[in-house]
Amino acid sequence: MRVLVKRPPEDRVVTTTATVQPSERFTFQRGLNFRSIEGTQQADSVGDAFALGVQEGKRRFADVLGFLGMLVKGRVKPKHIGGPVAIFDVAMNEAEKGFGEQLLFLTFLSMNLAILNFLPIPALDGGHMAFLTYELVAGRRANEQLEFRLTIVGVLFLLCLMVFVFANDLLRLVSS
């Protein structure tokens, strides 16, 4: 594929070629899979560094929400879901790239955990927020037995999810 790019400010036209190849990588935002472009953004001041941090936090937050949306719609294969072993593997790879990449990965991991914690699953903080919202709207506490049963169902769901991601991790280890 021949690619033409117009570069500002003098509108210089750059011509290059790209080879399109099949890939097992999961790229949901693009229809084509190009080699990744890596760059480093450097902050000139503490304010710039803070702004870059906020910008990266927003981007990672959107990534996690996008993945969860695709998970709900069934557009994500189960093999793309990993647990602690996969997290450790990715963390090792990011650490080898340098301190900055490791911090970006930790940003992504923190956003992921924050979002998952606020899902309305009764055993998590999001579930407690749902119960408190009900209490605020209804003006009374929810039935204690119902709250207990929903919490047990939430815990069982989380345990099943943990078994699933551990099994995925083990299958990934065995197959590689």
N, C-alpha and C positions, 0 to 999 in steps of 0.2 A: 504494500500500500504506500503510495506517495503522499506525503504530508507537506503542505505549504503553510508557513506561519508568518504573519505580519508582526514585526517587532517595533513597538513604539520606542522612542519618540520620533525617530526619523523614518518610520514605516519601512524599515528594511525587511525584505522578504527572504526567509530562510527555507530551504528545501531539504527534506530528509526523507528517508524511507523507514517504514515500520513493518515488521513481519508479524502476522497474526498466526498464533498457534493455539491448539487446544490446551486447556489447563484444568487441573483439578482444584485450583484455588477458587474460593467462593467469593466472587465480587458482585455484590448486588447493586452497586451504584452505577456501574458501567456495563455496557454490552460488550466491550472489547477489553482484553487483558493485556495491557502494555507492561513492560518492565517498570518497576516502581522508580520514581524520581525521589531522591532523598536530598534534603537540604537542611541547613541549620539557620534558624532565626536567632539573631543576636540582639539583645536589648542594650540600649545605650544608657538607660537610667533605671532606677528602681521602679518608677512609674511605668516605663515601657515593659519591664519584666512582669509587673503585676497585670498589665493589660494583656500581654501574651499568655499569661497563666489563665486568666479569665476566658480568653478566646479559646484556648485549648480545652479548658474544662467544659465550655458550652459544646464544642465539637464532639468531645467524647461522650457527653450526656446524650446528644442527638444520636450518636452511633449506637449506644445501648438501647435507646427507645426504638430506633429503627430495627434493630435485631429482634427485640421483643415483639414488635409488630409483625415482622415476618414469621416469627415462631408461632404466633397466634393464627396467622393466615395459612400455616402449613408450607411455607416457602423455604424452610430450613430443614435440611436432612438431619436426623439424629446424630450422625457421625460428626457433625460440626459443633456439637455441644460437649464441652469438656469439664472436668472437675479439677480437684487439687493437683493431680499429676500433670494435667495439661497446663494448668496455671504455672506450676513450677517449671515446666519445660519452656514455656514462653518467657517467663521471667529470666531464666538462664540465658536464653538467646538474646533478650533485650539488654541484659547486663554486659554481655560480650561486646555489644555495639557501643557502649559507653554510658556514662552517668546520666546524661540528658535523656537518652532513650529509655533508661530504666525509670527515671522520674515520670516520663510520659506514660509508660506502661502502668505505673502505680496510680497515676491520675485516672486512667481508664478503669483499673480495677476498683478504685474507690468509688467512682461514679456508678459502676455496675452494682457494687454492694449496696450503695445508698438507694438506688432505684429498686432493687429487689427487696430491700428491707421495708420499703414503703408500699409494696404491693398489698392489696387488701386481703391478705391471708391471715386468719385469726391468730396464729402463733407469732406473727411478726408485728413490728410497730405499726405497719399499715392497717392491720386487723384491729389493733387497739384504737387507732384513730377512727376507724369505721364505727366501732362500738361507742366511742365518745361522741362522734357526730350524731349517731342515732339518739344518744342520751340528750344531746343539745336540742335536736329537732323535736323529739317526742316529749321532752320534759321529764322523763323518767328513765331509769336504767332498764336495759334489756333483761329478759328472763335469764336468771343466773344459770339455770340448767342448759338452756339453749346456747348461751355464751360458752359454757364449758364444753358442750358437745362440738360446737363449731371449732373451738380451739384444738380439741383432740383430732378432728378431721384435718385441720391445718397442719398439725404435727405429723400425722400419718402421710399427708401429701409431701411434706418436706423430706421425710425419711425415704419415701419412694423415689423422690427426685435425687436424693443423695445416692441411693443404690444404683439408679440409672446412670448418673454421671461417673461413678466409680467403675461400673461395668464398661462404659464407653472408654474410659481411660485404660482399663486392663486390656480390652480388645484392641485398642490402638497400639499398646505396648507389644502385645503378642504378634500382631500383624506386621510390625515394623522390624 
